[in-house]
Amino acid sequence: MSGNGPLAEVRTAVRRFLAEHRPEEVAVAVSGGADSLALAAVTAKLTPARAVVVDHRLQDGSAEVAERAARTCRELGLETEVRTVEVTGSGGPEAAARRARYAALRPGRGLVLLGHTRDDQAETVLLGLGRGSGPRSIAGMRPHDPPWGRPLLGVSRATTAAACAELGLTPWRDPHNDDPRFTRVRLRHEVLPLLEDVLNGGVADALARTAAHLREDNDALDELAEAFDGDCCEVAEVEHLPTALRRRVLRRWLLLADVPELSDSHLRRVDALVSDWRGQGGVWLPGGFVARRAHGRLRVEPVQS
């Protein structure tokens, strides 16, 4: 693995990530696609690691695809395990598959490296913008988000494909990646190319930089929210905080109360109990919780059946 080509670019990205974060243990999530194969091949040369292949069983022949990916990983020198999952639940097949995959990949310790690239980051930012999901969504994916690591967020999808070609690896092409029923596929094949054409290129890079700037701002505000030493349930103590800071204080309070999967919409409705109080009723939250205001105080409690 020498030179200045695509493979060297992937290797440099992974080496820098490992040197910065020094994970106790390393696993690589491998689908068989170009991104994860390039990541696995490079990681195998840089540090002791293992590979995990998840079979979602959503397509005919998925077991064969998973075993082929596992065989390639073993040939690269990685101890490899195939894990089969059941994809169920709300939110559509993409969201359900993602939940099942992350649950199967979650390690006991160390980091699992994921093959997300700069192009994936750009798509994530656009999805967040289109859905009005708030700054956390637009900030995209973090390179280091234990137990997940994403060394390739600064590397393009074209680079990982070229790296595989250098290695003589033949990636699997997921037919779902060309299915226009999926929003992310249409962003990839229709929206981003149009933006690149209209704005004269560099859009994926620009979106990734925007995400990085937003993450820095979010981190600063989160630190201020964590340092807040008042009573977050006392309306008089939080109502004069700047809106962005107050919402983070409330978010932290709700998460500590074990409210799961908070969206920007949920948080705004809870914040309205402070900032736009008109005697409204409780705010229904995920996990069977409700937030209420009474006598100048906020409380969150399980919904009574």
C-alpha positions in Angstrom: 0.0 0.0 0.0 2.2 2.8 -1.2 1.9 5.9 -3.4 -0.4 8.9 -3.5 -3.5 7.3 -5.1 -7.0 6.5 -3.7 -5.7 3.7 -1.6 -3.1 5.9 0.1 -5.8 8.5 0.8 -8.0 5.9 2.5 -5.0 4.6 4.5 -4.0 8.1 5.6 -7.6 8.8 6.8 -7.8 5.5 8.8 -4.3 5.9 10.3 -5.0 9.4 11.5 -8.2 8.4 13.1 -6.6 5.4 14.9 -3.7 7.6 16.1 -6.0 10.3 17.4 -8.5 8.0 19.2 -6.5 4.9 20.1 -9.5 2.5 20.5 -9.1 -0.3 23.0 -10.5 -2.8 20.5 -11.4 -2.3 16.8 -14.1 -4.0 14.7 -15.1 -3.1 11.2 -18.7 -3.3 10.0 -18.6 -4.7 6.5 -21.5 -4.9 4.0 -19.5 -6.0 1.0 -19.8 -2.6 -0.6 -16.8 -0.5 -1.7 -16.7 1.8 1.3 -16.6 -0.9 3.9 -14.3 -3.2 1.9 -11.7 -0.4 1.5 -12.0 0.4 5.2 -11.6 -3.3 6.2 -8.6 -3.8 3.9 -6.7 -0.8 5.2 -7.6 -1.4 8.9 -6.4 -5.0 8.7 -2.9 -3.7 7.8 -2.9 -1.0 10.5 -4.1 -2.5 13.7 -5.4 -5.8 15.2 -9.1 -5.9 14.2 -12.1 -8.1 13.4 -14.9 -7.7 11.0 -18.7 -8.0 11.5 -21.1 -8.6 8.6 -24.8 -8.1 9.2 -27.3 -10.0 7.2 -30.6 -8.1 7.2 -32.4 -10.9 5.3 -34.3 -8.2 3.2 -33.3 -9.6 -0.2 -33.2 -13.0 -1.8 -29.7 -14.3 -1.6 -28.7 -12.1 1.3 -27.0 -15.0 3.2 -24.8 -15.6 0.1 -23.9 -11.9 -0.1 -23.0 -11.8 3.6 -20.9 -15.0 3.4 -19.1 -13.6 0.3 -18.2 -10.4 2.3 -17.1 -12.5 5.2 -14.9 -14.6 3.0 -13.2 -11.5 1.6 -12.6 -10.2 5.1 -11.0 -13.5 6.2 -8.8 -13.3 3.1 -7.7 -9.9 4.2 -6.7 -11.4 7.6 -9.6 -10.4 9.7 -11.4 -12.7 12.1 -15.0 -12.3 10.8 -18.5 -13.0 12.1 -21.8 -12.9 10.3 -24.8 -11.7 12.4 -28.3 -12.2 11.2 -31.0 -9.7 12.3 -34.8 -9.4 12.3 -35.9 -6.1 10.7 -39.1 -5.0 12.3 -40.6 -1.9 13.8 -41.9 1.5 12.8 -40.4 4.2 10.5 -40.1 2.3 7.3 -37.7 -0.3 6.1 -34.6 2.0 6.0 -35.1 3.1 9.6 -35.9 -0.4 10.9 -32.9 -1.9 9.1 -30.7 0.8 10.6 -31.9 0.1 14.1 -31.4 -3.6 13.7 -28.0 -3.2 12.2 -26.7 -0.8 14.9 -28.1 -3.1 17.7 -26.2 -6.1 16.1 -23.0 -4.2 15.7 -22.8 -2.5 19.2 -19.7 -3.8 20.9 -19.0 -4.6 24.5 -15.9 -2.3 24.4 -13.8 -0.4 21.8 -15.0 1.0 18.6 -16.8 -0.3 15.5 -15.6 1.4 12.4 -18.3 2.3 9.8 -17.6 3.0 6.2 -19.5 6.3 5.9 -17.9 8.7 3.4 -18.1 12.4 2.6 -20.9 11.7 0.2 -22.9 10.0 2.9 -22.4 13.0 5.1 -23.7 15.3 2.4 -26.8 13.2 1.9 -27.4 13.2 5.7 -27.1 17.0 5.9 -29.6 17.4 3.0 -32.0 15.0 4.6 -31.9 17.0 7.8 -32.4 20.3 5.9 -35.3 18.9 4.0 -37.0 17.6 7.1 -36.4 20.7 9.2 -34.9 18.4 11.8 -32.9 21.0 13.7 -29.2 21.7 14.0 -28.2 18.3 15.4 -29.5 16.6 12.2 -27.9 19.2 9.9 -24.6 18.7 11.8 -24.5 15.3 10.3 -22.5 12.3 11.6 -19.6 12.6 14.0 -16.3 11.0 13.0 -15.8 9.8 16.7 -19.2 8.9 18.3 -18.4 6.0 20.7 -18.9 3.1 20.1 -18.9 4.2 16.5 -16.0 5.5 14.4 -16.2 7.0 10.9 -12.6 7.4 9.6 -13.7 8.0 6.0 -16.0 11.1 6.4 -13.4 13.2 4.6 -13.0 10.6 1.8 -15.3 10.5 -1.3 -17.2 7.4 -2.4 -15.3 7.5 -5.7 -12.1 7.2 -3.8 -13.2 4.1 -1.9 -14.3 2.5 -5.2 -10.9 3.3 -6.8 -9.1 1.9 -3.7 -10.9 -1.4 -4.1 -9.8 -1.5 -7.7 -6.2 -0.9 -6.6 -6.6 -3.9 -4.2 -8.2 -6.1 -6.8 -11.4 -6.3 -4.7 -14.8 -6.6 -6.3 -17.4 -4.9 -4.2 -21.0 -6.0 -4.0 -23.5 -3.4 -5.3 -26.6 -3.3 -3.2 -29.7 -3.0 -5.6 -31.4 -0.9 -2.9 -28.8 1.8 -3.7 -30.4 2.3 -7.1 -34.0 2.0 -6.0 -35.7 5.4 -6.3 -38.4 4.5 -3.8 -35.8 5.4 -1.1 -35.3 9.1 -0.4 -31.6 8.8 0.1 -31.2 7.2 -3.4 -32.9 10.0 -5.1 -30.7 12.5 -3.2 -27.7 10.6 -4.4 -28.7 10.2 -8.0 -30.8 13.3 -8.7 -30.5 16.1 -6.1 -26.8 16.1 -5.4 -25.7 15.9 -9.1 -28.1 18.7 -9.9 -26.7 20.9 -7.1 -23.2 20.0 -8.3 -24.1 21.2 -11.8 -25.9 24.4 -10.7 -23.3 25.4 -8.1 -20.3 24.5 -10.2 -19.1 21.6 -8.1 -17.8 21.2 -4.6 -21.3 20.7 -3.0 -20.5 17.6 -1.1 -17.4 19.2 0.4 -19.3 22.4 1.3 -22.1 20.4 3.0 -19.5 18.4 5.0 -17.8 21.7 6.1 -21.2 23.1 7.1 -21.8 20.0 9.2 -18.5 20.4 10.9 -19.1 24.0 11.8 -22.5 23.2 13.2 -21.1 20.4 15.3 -18.6 22.8 16.9 -21.4 25.3 17.7 -23.6 22.5 19.1 -20.8 21.2 21.3 -20.2 24.6 22.7 -23.9 25.1 23.5 -24.2 21.6 25.0 -21.3 22.3 27.3 -23.0 25.5 28.5 -26.3 23.5 29.0 -24.4 20.9 31.1 -22.9 23.7 33.2 -26.3 25.2 34.0 -26.7 24.8 37.8 -30.2 26.1 38.2 -33.4 24.2 38.6 -34.4 23.3 35.0 -37.9 22.4 36.2 -38.5 25.9 37.6 -39.9 28.0 34.8 -38.6 31.3 36.3 -35.1 29.9 36.2 -35.0 28.9 32.5 -37.4 31.2 30.8 -34.8 34.0 30.4 -32.1 31.8 29.0 -31.3 32.3 25.3 -33.6 30.0 23.3 -30.9 27.7 21.9 -29.4 27.2 25.4 -32.8 26.8 27.1 -33.8 24.0 24.7 -30.6 22.2 25.4 -31.1 22.5 29.1 -34.6 21.0 28.6 -33.3 18.3 26.3 -30.7 17.2 28.9 -33.5 17.1 31.6 -35.7 14.9 29.4 -32.9 12.6 28.5 -31.9 12.2 32.1 -35.6 11.3 32.7 -35.1 8.4 30.2 -37.3 9.9 27.4 -36.0 8.2 24.2 -35.7 9.3 20.6 -36.4 13.0 21.2 -37.0 14.9 17.9 -36.7 18.7 17.3 -40.5 18.8 17.1 -40.8 17.2 20.6 -38.3 19.6 22.1 -40.0 22.6 20.6 -43.3 21.6 22.0 -41.8 21.2 25.5 -40.0 24.5 25.2 -43.4 26.1 24.4 -44.5 25.2 27.9 -41.9 27.8 29.0 -41.7 30.3 26.1 -45.3 30.3 24.8 -47.4 29.4 27.9 -51.1 29.7 27.3 -52.4 27.1 29.7 -52.0 24.3 27.2 -52.1 20.6 28.1 -49.3 18.1 28.3 -46.8 17.3 25.6 -46.8 13.6 24.6 -43.3 12.2 24.2 -41.7 9.0 23.0 -41.4 6.1 25.4 -44.8 6.6 26.9 -44.0 9.9 28.7 -45.8 13.3 29.0 -44.4 16.7 29.9 -46.6 19.1 31.8 -46.5 22.6 33.4 -48.3 23.3 36.6 -47.7 26.1 39.2 -44.7 27.4 37.4 -42.9 24.1 37.3 -42.3 21.5 34.6 -42.5 17.8 35.2 -42.2 14.7 33.1 -44.0 11.5 34.0 -45.1 8.2 32.5 -48.5 8.2 30.8 -51.1 6.6 33.0 -52.8 3.7 31.3 
